[in-house]
Amino acid sequence: MLRKITRNGQLSIPKTFLNHFHLQAGDYVDIECGASAILIKPVTIEEFSPGDYEKLAAKLEQVEEEKGRSFPDSKSAREHLKKMMK
């Protein structure tokens, strides 16, 4: 899909793409530069309070003690930590 860059160097992402990736105003994307392409990837940023970091550190120590515990991917590991922090 052809788009024109504005004089301020801005570019609009087509609404069909935003809808496809469930992106909306205020969301974040990661922009990478390749040899001949620009890659834009949706990202999720979760903000923690200082107290949350302390809880997370304690829970991570607890998980380290769980011998043999593994997760198929980072998403399931994050979900496990979230449950532990409740």
PyMOL Python script that loads the backbone (N, CA, C, O; Angstrom):
from pymol import cmd

cmd.read_pdbstr("""\
ATOM      1  N   MET A   1       0.843  -1.165   0.000  1.00  0.00           N
ATOM      2  CA  MET A   1       0.000   0.000   0.000  1.00  0.00           C
ATOM      3  C   MET A   1       0.893   1.234   0.000  1.00  0.00           C
ATOM      4  O   MET A   1       1.765   1.373   0.858  1.00  0.00           O
ATOM      5  N   LEU A   2       0.684   2.098  -0.929  1.00  0.00           N
ATOM      6  CA  LEU A   2       1.509   3.291  -1.093  1.00  0.00           C
ATOM      7  C   LEU A   2       1.047   4.399  -0.137  1.00  0.00           C
ATOM      8  O   LEU A   2      -0.145   4.686  -0.032  1.00  0.00           O
ATOM      9  N   ARG A   3       1.997   5.005   0.546  1.00  0.00           N
ATOM     10  CA  ARG A   3       1.717   6.123   1.449  1.00  0.00           C
ATOM     11  C   ARG A   3       2.755   7.206   1.223  1.00  0.00           C
ATOM     12  O   ARG A   3       3.894   6.914   0.860  1.00  0.00           O
ATOM     13  N   LYS A   4       2.366   8.459   1.435  1.00  0.00           N
ATOM     14  CA  LYS A   4       3.262   9.595   1.265  1.00  0.00           C
ATOM     15  C   LYS A   4       3.750  10.071   2.634  1.00  0.00           C
ATOM     16  O   LYS A   4       2.963  10.184   3.575  1.00  0.00           O
ATOM     17  N   ILE A   5       5.040  10.346   2.738  1.00  0.00           N
ATOM     18  CA  ILE A   5       5.613  10.870   3.976  1.00  0.00           C
ATOM     19  C   ILE A   5       5.402  12.381   3.985  1.00  0.00           C
ATOM     20  O   ILE A   5       5.658  13.052   2.986  1.00  0.00           O
ATOM     21  N   THR A   6       4.939  12.912   5.109  1.00  0.00           N
ATOM     22  CA  THR A   6       4.687  14.353   5.217  1.00  0.00           C
ATOM     23  C   THR A   6       5.999  15.122   5.328  1.00  0.00           C
ATOM     24  O   THR A   6       7.060  14.529   5.523  1.00  0.00           O
ATOM     25  N   ARG A   7       5.921  16.438   5.204  1.00  0.00           N
ATOM     26  CA  ARG A   7       7.137  17.252   5.293  1.00  0.00           C
ATOM     27  C   ARG A   7       7.751  17.191   6.687  1.00  0.00           C
ATOM     28  O   ARG A   7       8.925  17.517   6.861  1.00  0.00           O
ATOM     29  N   ASN A   8       6.963  16.773   7.688  1.00  0.00           N
ATOM     30  CA  ASN A   8       7.480  16.606   9.054  1.00  0.00           C
ATOM     31  C   ASN A   8       8.073  15.207   9.268  1.00  0.00           C
ATOM     32  O   ASN A   8       8.464  14.857  10.381  1.00  0.00           O
ATOM     33  N   GLY A   9       8.135  14.409   8.187  1.00  0.00           N
ATOM     34  CA  GLY A   9       8.706  13.065   8.288  1.00  0.00           C
ATOM     35  C   GLY A   9       7.756  12.050   8.890  1.00  0.00           C
ATOM     36  O   GLY A   9       8.188  10.993   9.351  1.00  0.00           O
ATOM     37  N   GLN A  10       6.465  12.357   8.892  1.00  0.00           N
ATOM     38  CA  GLN A  10       5.486  11.451   9.479  1.00  0.00           C
ATOM     39  C   GLN A  10       4.823  10.598   8.410  1.00  0.00           C
ATOM     40  O   GLN A  10       4.795  10.945   7.229  1.00  0.00           O
ATOM     41  N   LEU A  11       4.291   9.471   8.866  1.00  0.00           N
ATOM     42  CA  LEU A  11       3.651   8.515   7.983  1.00  0.00           C
ATOM     43  C   LEU A  11       2.434   7.941   8.696  1.00  0.00           C
ATOM     44  O   LEU A  11       2.516   7.575   9.869  1.00  0.00           O
ATOM     45  N   SER A  12       1.314   7.861   8.003  1.00  0.00           N
ATOM     46  CA  SER A  12       0.107   7.279   8.593  1.00  0.00           C
ATOM     47  C   SER A  12       0.050   5.787   8.291  1.00  0.00           C
ATOM     48  O   SER A  12       0.320   5.358   7.170  1.00  0.00           O
ATOM     49  N   ILE A  13      -0.305   5.006   9.304  1.00  0.00           N
ATOM     50  CA  ILE A  13      -0.493   3.568   9.117  1.00  0.00           C
ATOM     51  C   ILE A  13      -1.950   3.350   8.729  1.00  0.00           C
ATOM     52  O   ILE A  13      -2.842   3.840   9.422  1.00  0.00           O
ATOM     53  N   PRO A  14      -2.215   2.638   7.652  1.00  0.00           N
ATOM     54  CA  PRO A  14      -3.597   2.426   7.214  1.00  0.00           C
ATOM     55  C   PRO A  14      -4.455   1.766   8.303  1.00  0.00           C
ATOM     56  O   PRO A  14      -3.987   0.901   9.043  1.00  0.00           O
ATOM     57  N   LYS A  15      -5.707   2.192   8.380  1.00  0.00           N
ATOM     58  CA  LYS A  15      -6.625   1.691   9.400  1.00  0.00           C
ATOM     59  C   LYS A  15      -6.781   0.173   9.332  1.00  0.00           C
ATOM     60  O   LYS A  15      -6.920  -0.475  10.369  1.00  0.00           O
ATOM     61  N   THR A  16      -6.759  -0.398   8.141  1.00  0.00           N
ATOM     62  CA  THR A  16      -6.882  -1.865   8.029  1.00  0.00           C
ATOM     63  C   THR A  16      -5.728  -2.559   8.739  1.00  0.00           C
ATOM     64  O   THR A  16      -5.921  -3.617   9.338  1.00  0.00           O
ATOM     65  N   PHE A  17      -4.523  -1.979   8.681  1.00  0.00           N
ATOM     66  CA  PHE A  17      -3.375  -2.560   9.372  1.00  0.00           C
ATOM     67  C   PHE A  17      -3.534  -2.405  10.880  1.00  0.00           C
ATOM     68  O   PHE A  17      -3.260  -3.334  11.641  1.00  0.00           O
ATOM     69  N   LEU A  18      -3.980  -1.219  11.306  1.00  0.00           N
ATOM     70  CA  LEU A  18      -4.200  -0.985  12.743  1.00  0.00           C
ATOM     71  C   LEU A  18      -5.210  -1.984  13.294  1.00  0.00           C
ATOM     72  O   LEU A  18      -5.008  -2.562  14.362  1.00  0.00           O
ATOM     73  N   ASN A  19      -6.297  -2.181  12.554  1.00  0.00           N
ATOM     74  CA  ASN A  19      -7.320  -3.129  12.990  1.00  0.00           C
ATOM     75  C   ASN A  19      -6.785  -4.553  13.025  1.00  0.00           C
ATOM     76  O   ASN A  19      -7.073  -5.305  13.957  1.00  0.00           O
ATOM     77  N   HIS A  20      -6.006  -4.926  12.013  1.00  0.00           N
ATOM     78  CA  HIS A  20      -5.464  -6.286  11.937  1.00  0.00           C
ATOM     79  C   HIS A  20      -4.605  -6.616  13.156  1.00  0.00           C
ATOM     80  O   HIS A  20      -4.657  -7.731  13.676  1.00  0.00           O
ATOM     81  N   PHE A  21      -3.808  -5.634  13.611  1.00  0.00           N
ATOM     82  CA  PHE A  21      -2.917  -5.853  14.748  1.00  0.00           C
ATOM     83  C   PHE A  21      -3.489  -5.327  16.061  1.00  0.00           C
ATOM     84  O   PHE A  21      -2.787  -5.274  17.071  1.00  0.00           O
ATOM     85  N   HIS A  22      -4.770  -4.937  16.046  1.00  0.00           N
ATOM     86  CA  HIS A  22      -5.466  -4.443  17.249  1.00  0.00           C
ATOM     87  C   HIS A  22      -4.722  -3.270  17.872  1.00  0.00           C
ATOM     88  O   HIS A  22      -4.596  -3.183  19.093  1.00  0.00           O
ATOM     89  N   LEU A  23      -4.230  -2.370  17.028  1.00  0.00           N
ATOM     90  CA  LEU A  23      -3.518  -1.190  17.510  1.00  0.00           C
ATOM     91  C   LEU A  23      -4.460   0.005  17.576  1.00  0.00           C
ATOM     92  O   LEU A  23      -5.363   0.159  16.753  1.00  0.00           O
ATOM     93  N   GLN A  24      -4.223   0.844  18.579  1.00  0.00           N
ATOM     94  CA  GLN A  24      -5.028   2.050  18.716  1.00  0.00           C
ATOM     95  C   GLN A  24      -4.151   3.174  19.269  1.00  0.00           C
ATOM     96  O   GLN A  24      -3.000   2.946  19.640  1.00  0.00           O
ATOM     97  N   ALA A  25      -4.697   4.371  19.319  1.00  0.00           N
ATOM     98  CA  ALA A  25      -3.954   5.528  19.805  1.00  0.00           C
ATOM     99  C   ALA A  25      -3.378   5.235  21.186  1.00  0.00           C
ATOM    100  O   ALA A  25      -4.080   4.725  22.058  1.00  0.00           O
ATOM    101  N   GLY A  26      -2.107   5.555  21.384  1.00  0.00           N
ATOM    102  CA  GLY A  26      -1.446   5.338  22.664  1.00  0.00           C
ATOM    103  C   GLY A  26      -0.656   4.040  22.730  1.00  0.00           C
ATOM    104  O   GLY A  26       0.160   3.870  23.636  1.00  0.00           O
ATOM    105  N   ASP A  27      -0.878   3.109  21.785  1.00  0.00           N
ATOM    106  CA  ASP A  27      -0.118   1.864  21.754  1.00  0.00           C
ATOM    107  C   ASP A  27       1.298   2.144  21.268  1.00  0.00           C
ATOM    108  O   ASP A  27       1.571   3.186  20.671  1.00  0.00           O
ATOM    109  N   TYR A  28       2.194   1.196  21.535  1.00  0.00           N
ATOM    110  CA  TYR A  28       3.582   1.332  21.125  1.00  0.00           C
ATOM    111  C   TYR A  28       3.920   0.350  20.008  1.00  0.00           C
ATOM    112  O   TYR A  28       3.348  -0.736  19.916  1.00  0.00           O
ATOM    113  N   VAL A  29       4.865   0.761  19.163  1.00  0.00           N
ATOM    114  CA  VAL A  29       5.411  -0.123  18.132  1.00  0.00           C
ATOM    115  C   VAL A  29       6.930  -0.022  18.191  1.00  0.00           C
ATOM    116  O   VAL A  29       7.479   1.004  18.591  1.00  0.00           O
ATOM    117  N   ASP A  30       7.599  -1.090  17.792  1.00  0.00           N
ATOM    118  CA  ASP A  30       9.054  -1.115  17.690  1.00  0.00           C
ATOM    119  C   ASP A  30       9.393  -0.950  16.216  1.00  0.00           C
ATOM    120  O   ASP A  30       8.843  -1.655  15.370  1.00  0.00           O
ATOM    121  N   ILE A  31      10.286  -0.033  15.904  1.00  0.00           N
ATOM    122  CA  ILE A  31      10.662   0.229  14.514  1.00  0.00           C
ATOM    123  C   ILE A  31      12.122  -0.165  14.328  1.00  0.00           C
ATOM    124  O   ILE A  31      13.006   0.327  15.031  1.00  0.00           O
ATOM    125  N   GLU A  32      12.362  -1.061  13.369  1.00  0.00           N
ATOM    126  CA  GLU A  32      13.718  -1.520  13.078  1.00  0.00           C
ATOM    127  C   GLU A  32      14.067  -1.198  11.635  1.00  0.00           C
ATOM    128  O   GLU A  32      13.199  -1.149  10.764  1.00  0.00           O
ATOM    129  N   CYS A  33      15.344  -0.981  11.401  1.00  0.00           N
ATOM    130  CA  CYS A  33      15.831  -0.677  10.065  1.00  0.00           C
ATOM    131  C   CYS A  33      16.614  -1.863   9.531  1.00  0.00           C
ATOM    132  O   CYS A  33      17.593  -2.294  10.139  1.00  0.00           O
ATOM    133  N   GLY A  34      16.180  -2.393   8.390  1.00  0.00           N
ATOM    134  CA  GLY A  34      16.904  -3.464   7.727  1.00  0.00           C
ATOM    135  C   GLY A  34      17.697  -2.903   6.561  1.00  0.00           C
ATOM    136  O   GLY A  34      17.732  -1.689   6.358  1.00  0.00           O
ATOM    137  N   ALA A  35      18.328  -3.773   5.798  1.00  0.00           N
ATOM    138  CA  ALA A  35      19.136  -3.342   4.662  1.00  0.00           C
ATOM    139  C   ALA A  35      18.294  -2.597   3.628  1.00  0.00           C
ATOM    140  O   ALA A  35      18.743  -1.608   3.049  1.00  0.00           O
ATOM    141  N   SER A  36      17.067  -3.078   3.400  1.00  0.00           N
ATOM    142  CA  SER A  36      16.222  -2.432   2.383  1.00  0.00           C
ATOM    143  C   SER A  36      14.770  -2.330   2.826  1.00  0.00           C
ATOM    144  O   SER A  36      13.871  -2.229   1.991  1.00  0.00           O
ATOM    145  N   ALA A  37      14.535  -2.356   4.135  1.00  0.00           N
ATOM    146  CA  ALA A  37      13.155  -2.307   4.621  1.00  0.00           C
ATOM    147  C   ALA A  37      13.090  -1.694   6.013  1.00  0.00           C
ATOM    148  O   ALA A  37      14.072  -1.688   6.755  1.00  0.00           O
ATOM    149  N   ILE A  38      11.925  -1.184   6.346  1.00  0.00           N
ATOM    150  CA  ILE A  38      11.629  -0.706   7.698  1.00  0.00           C
ATOM    151  C   ILE A  38      10.595  -1.663   8.263  1.00  0.00           C
ATOM    152  O   ILE A  38       9.555  -1.898   7.647  1.00  0.00           O
ATOM    153  N   LEU A  39      10.882  -2.216   9.440  1.00  0.00           N
ATOM    154  CA  LEU A  39       9.978  -3.178  10.071  1.00  0.00           C
ATOM    155  C   LEU A  39       9.315  -2.525  11.279  1.00  0.00           C
ATOM    156  O   LEU A  39       9.995  -2.000  12.160  1.00  0.00           O
ATOM    157  N   ILE A  40       7.986  -2.560  11.316  1.00  0.00           N
ATOM    158  CA  ILE A  40       7.223  -1.995  12.426  1.00  0.00           C
ATOM    159  C   ILE A  40       6.492  -3.141  13.107  1.00  0.00           C
ATOM    160  O   ILE A  40       5.678  -3.825  12.486  1.00  0.00           O
ATOM    161  N   LYS A  41       6.791  -3.351  14.413  1.00  0.00           N
ATOM    162  CA  LYS A  41       6.174  -4.455  15.154  1.00  0.00           C
ATOM    163  C   LYS A  41       5.429  -3.923  16.364  1.00  0.00           C
ATOM    164  O   LYS A  41       5.953  -3.075  17.087  1.00  0.00           O
ATOM    165  N   PRO A  42       4.201  -4.411  16.599  1.00  0.00           N
ATOM    166  CA  PRO A  42       3.477  -4.024  17.812  1.00  0.00           C
ATOM    167  C   PRO A  42       4.189  -4.571  19.047  1.00  0.00           C
ATOM    168  O   PRO A  42       4.721  -5.681  19.017  1.00  0.00           O
ATOM    169  N   VAL A  43       4.200  -3.804  20.118  1.00  0.00           N
ATOM    170  CA  VAL A  43       4.788  -4.263  21.380  1.00  0.00           C
ATOM    171  C   VAL A  43       3.850  -3.935  22.528  1.00  0.00           C
ATOM    172  O   VAL A  43       3.026  -3.025  22.434  1.00  0.00           O
ATOM    173  N   THR A  44       3.983  -4.680  23.601  1.00  0.00           N
ATOM    174  CA  THR A  44       3.221  -4.425  24.810  1.00  0.00           C
ATOM    175  C   THR A  44       4.188  -3.983  25.892  1.00  0.00           C
ATOM    176  O   THR A  44       5.164  -4.675  26.178  1.00  0.00           O
ATOM    177  N   ILE A  45       3.925  -2.855  26.481  1.00  0.00           N
ATOM    178  CA  ILE A  45       4.759  -2.342  27.563  1.00  0.00           C
ATOM    179  C   ILE A  45       3.919  -2.386  28.837  1.00  0.00           C
ATOM    180  O   ILE A  45       2.857  -1.771  28.926  1.00  0.00           O
ATOM    181  N   GLU A  46       4.421  -3.125  29.811  1.00  0.00           N
ATOM    182  CA  GLU A  46       3.725  -3.218  31.090  1.00  0.00           C
ATOM    183  C   GLU A  46       4.536  -2.445  32.118  1.00  0.00           C
ATOM    184  O   GLU A  46       5.712  -2.730  32.348  1.00  0.00           O
ATOM    185  N   GLU A  47       3.897  -1.479  32.720  1.00  0.00           N
ATOM    186  CA  GLU A  47       4.591  -0.647  33.689  1.00  0.00           C
ATOM    187  C   GLU A  47       4.398  -1.218  35.090  1.00  0.00           C
ATOM    188  O   GLU A  47       3.300  -1.638  35.455  1.00  0.00           O
ATOM    189  N   PHE A  48       5.487  -1.228  35.874  1.00  0.00           N
ATOM    190  CA  PHE A  48       5.460  -1.745  37.236  1.00  0.00           C
ATOM    191  C   PHE A  48       5.827  -0.631  38.208  1.00  0.00           C
ATOM    192  O   PHE A  48       6.597   0.270  37.877  1.00  0.00           O
ATOM    193  N   SER A  49       5.273  -0.705  39.395  1.00  0.00           N
ATOM    194  CA  SER A  49       5.657   0.216  40.462  1.00  0.00           C
ATOM    195  C   SER A  49       6.908  -0.350  41.137  1.00  0.00           C
ATOM    196  O   SER A  49       7.225  -1.523  40.943  1.00  0.00           O
ATOM    197  N   PRO A  50       7.622   0.454  41.924  1.00  0.00           N
ATOM    198  CA  PRO A  50       8.800  -0.073  42.639  1.00  0.00           C
ATOM    199  C   PRO A  50       8.438  -1.273  43.521  1.00  0.00           C
ATOM    200  O   PRO A  50       9.220  -2.216  43.636  1.00  0.00           O
ATOM    201  N   GLY A  51       7.268  -1.239  44.134  1.00  0.00           N
ATOM    202  CA  GLY A  51       6.821  -2.371  44.955  1.00  0.00           C
ATOM    203  C   GLY A  51       6.607  -3.620  44.128  1.00  0.00           C
ATOM    204  O   GLY A  51       6.888  -4.730  44.580  1.00  0.00           O
ATOM    205  N   ASP A  52       6.104  -3.436  42.900  1.00  0.00           N
ATOM    206  CA  ASP A  52       5.912  -4.578  42.004  1.00  0.00           C
ATOM    207  C   ASP A  52       7.249  -5.231  41.668  1.00  0.00           C
ATOM    208  O   ASP A  52       7.336  -6.457  41.584  1.00  0.00           O
ATOM    209  N   TYR A  53       8.298  -4.418  41.473  1.00  0.00           N
ATOM    210  CA  TYR A  53       9.613  -4.969  41.165  1.00  0.00           C
ATOM    211  C   TYR A  53      10.142  -5.801  42.334  1.00  0.00           C
ATOM    212  O   TYR A  53      10.751  -6.852  42.133  1.00  0.00           O
ATOM    213  N   GLU A  54       9.904  -5.322  43.556  1.00  0.00           N
ATOM    214  CA  GLU A  54      10.337  -6.077  44.733  1.00  0.00           C
ATOM    215  C   GLU A  54       9.598  -7.416  44.809  1.00  0.00           C
ATOM    216  O   GLU A  54      10.206  -8.454  45.070  1.00  0.00           O
ATOM    217  N   LYS A  55       8.279  -7.382  44.577  1.00  0.00           N
ATOM    218  CA  LYS A  55       7.496  -8.628  44.580  1.00  0.00           C
ATOM    219  C   LYS A  55       7.989  -9.572  43.485  1.00  0.00           C
ATOM    220  O   LYS A  55       8.121 -10.777  43.702  1.00  0.00           O
ATOM    221  N   LEU A  56       8.256  -9.012  42.318  1.00  0.00           N
ATOM    222  CA  LEU A  56       8.711  -9.822  41.193  1.00  0.00           C
ATOM    223  C   LEU A  56      10.055 -10.479  41.504  1.00  0.00           C
ATOM    224  O   LEU A  56      10.258 -11.654  41.200  1.00  0.00           O
ATOM    225  N   ALA A  57      10.968  -9.726  42.105  1.00  0.00           N
ATOM    226  CA  ALA A  57      12.281 -10.284  42.464  1.00  0.00           C
ATOM    227  C   ALA A  57      12.121 -11.445  43.439  1.00  0.00           C
ATOM    228  O   ALA A  57      12.789 -12.470  43.306  1.00  0.00           O
ATOM    229  N   ALA A  58      11.235 -11.283  44.415  1.00  0.00           N
ATOM    230  CA  ALA A  58      10.990 -12.353  45.385  1.00  0.00           C
ATOM    231  C   ALA A  58      10.388 -13.572  44.694  1.00  0.00           C
ATOM    232  O   ALA A  58      10.770 -14.707  44.978  1.00  0.00           O
ATOM    233  N   LYS A  59       9.459 -13.333  43.797  1.00  0.00           N
ATOM    234  CA  LYS A  59       8.818 -14.448  43.079  1.00  0.00           C
ATOM    235  C   LYS A  59       9.806 -15.150  42.152  1.00  0.00           C
ATOM    236  O   LYS A  59       9.762 -16.371  42.005  1.00  0.00           O
ATOM    237  N   LEU A  60      10.692 -14.383  41.529  1.00  0.00           N
ATOM    238  CA  LEU A  60      11.703 -14.998  40.657  1.00  0.00           C
ATOM    239  C   LEU A  60      12.626 -15.914  41.457  1.00  0.00           C
ATOM    240  O   LEU A  60      13.008 -16.985  40.986  1.00  0.00           O
ATOM    241  N   GLU A  61      12.984 -15.483  42.678  1.00  0.00           N
ATOM    242  CA  GLU A  61      13.791 -16.346  43.548  1.00  0.00           C
ATOM    243  C   GLU A  61      13.030 -17.633  43.851  1.00  0.00           C
ATOM    244  O   GLU A  61      13.608 -18.720  43.876  1.00  0.00           O
ATOM    245  N   GLN A  62      11.734 -17.496  44.078  1.00  0.00           N
ATOM    246  CA  GLN A  62      10.886 -18.655  44.360  1.00  0.00           C
ATOM    247  C   GLN A  62      10.851 -19.592  43.156  1.00  0.00           C
ATOM    248  O   GLN A  62      10.931 -20.809  43.321  1.00  0.00           O
ATOM    249  N   VAL A  63      10.732 -19.046  41.960  1.00  0.00           N
ATOM    250  CA  VAL A  63      10.682 -19.854  40.741  1.00  0.00           C
ATOM    251  C   VAL A  63      12.015 -20.567  40.523  1.00  0.00           C
ATOM    252  O   VAL A  63      12.040 -21.715  40.079  1.00  0.00           O
ATOM    253  N   GLU A  64      13.131 -19.885  40.836  1.00  0.00           N
ATOM    254  CA  GLU A  64      14.445 -20.516  40.680  1.00  0.00           C
ATOM    255  C   GLU A  64      14.569 -21.763  41.535  1.00  0.00           C
ATOM    256  O   GLU A  64      15.268 -22.708  41.170  1.00  0.00           O
ATOM    257  N   GLU A  65      13.887 -21.764  42.678  1.00  0.00           N
ATOM    258  CA  GLU A  65      13.939 -22.917  43.573  1.00  0.00           C
ATOM    259  C   GLU A  65      13.060 -24.073  43.088  1.00  0.00           C
ATOM    260  O   GLU A  65      13.221 -25.202  43.552  1.00  0.00           O
ATOM    261  N   GLU A  66      12.143 -23.812  42.171  1.00  0.00           N
ATOM    262  CA  GLU A  66      11.272 -24.851  41.622  1.00  0.00           C
ATOM    263  C   GLU A  66      12.059 -25.642  40.586  1.00  0.00           C
ATOM    264  O   GLU A  66      12.057 -25.291  39.405  1.00  0.00           O
ATOM    265  N   LYS A  67      12.714 -26.677  41.005  1.00  0.00           N
ATOM    266  CA  LYS A  67      13.550 -27.473  40.097  1.00  0.00           C
ATOM    267  C   LYS A  67      12.698 -28.111  39.021  1.00  0.00           C
ATOM    268  O   LYS A  67      11.616 -28.633  39.290  1.00  0.00           O
ATOM    269  N   GLY A  68      13.200 -28.064  37.798  1.00  0.00           N
ATOM    270  CA  GLY A  68      12.526 -28.719  36.684  1.00  0.00           C
ATOM    271  C   GLY A  68      11.381 -27.924  36.089  1.00  0.00           C
ATOM    272  O   GLY A  68      10.752 -28.388  35.137  1.00  0.00           O
ATOM    273  N   ARG A  69      11.091 -26.755  36.608  1.00  0.00           N
ATOM    274  CA  ARG A  69       9.997 -25.944  36.086  1.00  0.00           C
ATOM    275  C   ARG A  69      10.446 -25.281  34.795  1.00  0.00           C
ATOM    276  O   ARG A  69      11.476 -24.606  34.772  1.00  0.00           O
ATOM    277  N   SER A  70       9.691 -25.462  33.723  1.00  0.00           N
ATOM    278  CA  SER A  70      10.022 -24.804  32.460  1.00  0.00           C
ATOM    279  C   SER A  70       8.735 -24.372  31.772  1.00  0.00           C
ATOM    280  O   SER A  70       7.648 -24.855  32.092  1.00  0.00           O
ATOM    281  N   PHE A  71       8.875 -23.472  30.838  1.00  0.00           N
ATOM    282  CA  PHE A  71       7.737 -22.934  30.113  1.00  0.00           C
ATOM    283  C   PHE A  71       8.013 -23.021  28.622  1.00  0.00           C
ATOM    284  O   PHE A  71       9.152 -22.850  28.189  1.00  0.00           O
ATOM    285  N   PRO A  72       6.982 -23.286  27.837  1.00  0.00           N
ATOM    286  CA  PRO A  72       7.188 -23.428  26.392  1.00  0.00           C
ATOM    287  C   PRO A  72       7.551 -22.120  25.697  1.00  0.00           C
ATOM    288  O   PRO A  72       8.174 -22.127  24.635  1.00  0.00           O
ATOM    289  N   ASP A  73       7.155 -20.982  26.307  1.00  0.00           N
ATOM    290  CA  ASP A  73       7.455 -19.690  25.701  1.00  0.00           C
ATOM    291  C   ASP A  73       7.407 -18.604  26.764  1.00  0.00           C
ATOM    292  O   ASP A  73       6.981 -18.842  27.894  1.00  0.00           O
ATOM    293  N   SER A  74       7.851 -17.406  26.386  1.00  0.00           N
ATOM    294  CA  SER A  74       7.916 -16.308  27.356  1.00  0.00           C
ATOM    295  C   SER A  74       6.524 -15.862  27.810  1.00  0.00           C
ATOM    296  O   SER A  74       6.356 -15.414  28.945  1.00  0.00           O
ATOM    297  N   LYS A  75       5.531 -15.982  26.933  1.00  0.00           N
ATOM    298  CA  LYS A  75       4.175 -15.557  27.298  1.00  0.00           C
ATOM    299  C   LYS A  75       3.649 -16.392  28.464  1.00  0.00           C
ATOM    300  O   LYS A  75       3.087 -15.845  29.414  1.00  0.00           O
ATOM    301  N   SER A  76       3.827 -17.707  28.398  1.00  0.00           N
ATOM    302  CA  SER A  76       3.332 -18.557  29.487  1.00  0.00           C
ATOM    303  C   SER A  76       4.128 -18.320  30.771  1.00  0.00           C
ATOM    304  O   SER A  76       3.571 -18.418  31.864  1.00  0.00           O
ATOM    305  N   ALA A  77       5.426 -18.010  30.655  1.00  0.00           N
ATOM    306  CA  ALA A  77       6.227 -17.697  31.838  1.00  0.00           C
ATOM    307  C   ALA A  77       5.731 -16.408  32.484  1.00  0.00           C
ATOM    308  O   ALA A  77       5.624 -16.333  33.708  1.00  0.00           O
ATOM    309  N   ARG A  78       5.424 -15.380  31.663  1.00  0.00           N
ATOM    310  CA  ARG A  78       4.888 -14.116  32.201  1.00  0.00           C
ATOM    311  C   ARG A  78       3.543 -14.339  32.881  1.00  0.00           C
ATOM    312  O   ARG A  78       3.279 -13.761  33.935  1.00  0.00           O
ATOM    313  N   GLU A  79       2.690 -15.172  32.286  1.00  0.00           N
ATOM    314  CA  GLU A  79       1.378 -15.447  32.868  1.00  0.00           C
ATOM    315  C   GLU A  79       1.553 -16.132  34.233  1.00  0.00           C
ATOM    316  O   GLU A  79       0.834 -15.823  35.183  1.00  0.00           O
ATOM    317  N   HIS A  80       2.505 -17.057  34.320  1.00  0.00           N
ATOM    318  CA  HIS A  80       2.765 -17.738  35.590  1.00  0.00           C
ATOM    319  C   HIS A  80       3.206 -16.731  36.651  1.00  0.00           C
ATOM    320  O   HIS A  80       2.747 -16.785  37.792  1.00  0.00           O
ATOM    321  N   LEU A  81       4.102 -15.806  36.272  1.00  0.00           N
ATOM    322  CA  LEU A  81       4.548 -14.793  37.229  1.00  0.00           C
ATOM    323  C   LEU A  81       3.415 -13.866  37.652  1.00  0.00           C
ATOM    324  O   LEU A  81       3.331 -13.488  38.821  1.00  0.00           O
ATOM    325  N   LYS A  82       2.553 -13.500  36.727  1.00  0.00           N
ATOM    326  CA  LYS A  82       1.412 -12.647  37.063  1.00  0.00           C
ATOM    327  C   LYS A  82       0.513 -13.315  38.091  1.00  0.00           C
ATOM    328  O   LYS A  82       0.060 -12.679  39.042  1.00  0.00           O
ATOM    329  N   LYS A  83       0.258 -14.610  37.891  1.00  0.00           N
ATOM    330  CA  LYS A  83      -0.575 -15.354  38.856  1.00  0.00           C
ATOM    331  C   LYS A  83       0.081 -15.388  40.219  1.00  0.00           C
ATOM    332  O   LYS A  83      -0.590 -15.269  41.245  1.00  0.00           O
ATOM    333  N   MET A  84       1.393 -15.551  40.229  1.00  0.00           N
ATOM    334  CA  MET A  84       2.125 -15.618  41.502  1.00  0.00           C
ATOM    335  C   MET A  84       2.090 -14.287  42.238  1.00  0.00           C
ATOM    336  O   MET A  84       2.140 -14.261  43.468  1.00  0.00           O
ATOM    337  N   MET A  85       2.005 -13.186  41.509  1.00  0.00           N
ATOM    338  CA  MET A  85       2.043 -11.856  42.119  1.00  0.00           C
ATOM    339  C   MET A  85       0.698 -11.424  42.683  1.00  0.00           C
ATOM    340  O   MET A  85       0.620 -10.402  43.364  1.00  0.00           O
ATOM    341  N   LYS A  86      -0.355 -12.174  42.416  1.00  0.00           N
ATOM    342  CA  LYS A  86      -1.680 -11.788  42.934  1.00  0.00           C
ATOM    343  C   LYS A  86      -1.810 -12.080  44.409  1.00  0.00           C
ATOM    344  O   LYS A  86      -2.857 -11.817  45.000  1.00  0.00           O
TER     345      LYS A  86
END
""", "prot")
cmd.dss("prot")
cmd.show_as("cartoon", "prot")
cmd.util.cbc("prot")
cmd.orient("prot")
